[in-house]
């Protein structure tokens, strides 16, 4: 199993509507991308967050499934509008 984790620092001009859209779209990716086994996202409340306000975890069966997600058109569409709004950090590992 592959665990894909991510967190975002929002850029200063990001609106609440854009943040909500990101939450909604990421939460529902598993409905459109079969490679995703599970998705959990939410606001980061850690006092050690270093400015990362939003995070999530996804589960995949294997690295090929993660690659399929990374190259899926729905994911690429999400990235097209989201990437300009964030400073992301990602960690992927196998369990």
N, C-alpha and C positions, 0 to 999 in steps of 0.2 A: 504494500500500500504506500502511496505517495501522499504526503501532507504538503499542501501549498499554503503558505501564510503570506499575508500582505498587510501593510499599514500605509496610511497617507498623511502627509502634512498638506493641508489645503493652502493654496496660494492666496495672498491677501484679498484679491477681488472676487473670490468664489462666493456665490450667493447661497443662502439656505436652500433655495429651490434646486440648485445644482447638486448640493450635498444630498438632498432627499432623492433626487433622481438617481444618483450613484447608488445609494442604499437600495432603492427599489430594483434597479436593473441588475445589480450584482446578486441580490437575493433571489432573483428569478432566473439566473443563468442556467441553473440545473434543469429547468423546464424546457430549455431550447438546445442544450448541449448535452447529449447523452453520456459523454465521458465523465461528467461530474457526478460523483456518488453522493456528496453532501456539501452543503454550503452554510456557513454561519458568519454573520457580519454584525458590526455594531460600533457604537461610539466608545472610544477608549477613555476609561476613567482612571487609569494608573497615574499615580503621582510621579512616576519615573518615565513618562511618555516621551520626553524630549520633543514635544510639539506634535507628535503623531496623534491625530484626533480620531482616526477611523481605522478599523482593522477587520480582518477576516481570515477564515480558515476554510479550505476546500480539501476534499478527499478524492483521490483518484486510484484506480486499481493498479496502475503501473505507469512507468515513464512514457510509454507510447500514448496512454490516455491523456496525460498532462500535455504532451506535444500536440495531440489532436485538439485539445481545448485552446492552447496558445495560438493555433492557426485557424480556429473556427471563425467563419465570417461574423457571427454574432458577437464574439469576443473582440474581434478586430474593429467592429463598428463601435462598441463601447469605448475602446481605447481611443478612437479617433476624436471623440469630444472630451473624454476624461483626462487623458495625459496632460493637456495644457493647463489643467486646474490643480495638479498635484505634484508633490515630491514623494515618490513612492519608495518603499523598501519591501523586498520580497525575500523569503526564505523557503526553499523546498528541501524536503528530506524524506528518506524512506524509513518505514517502520515495519 
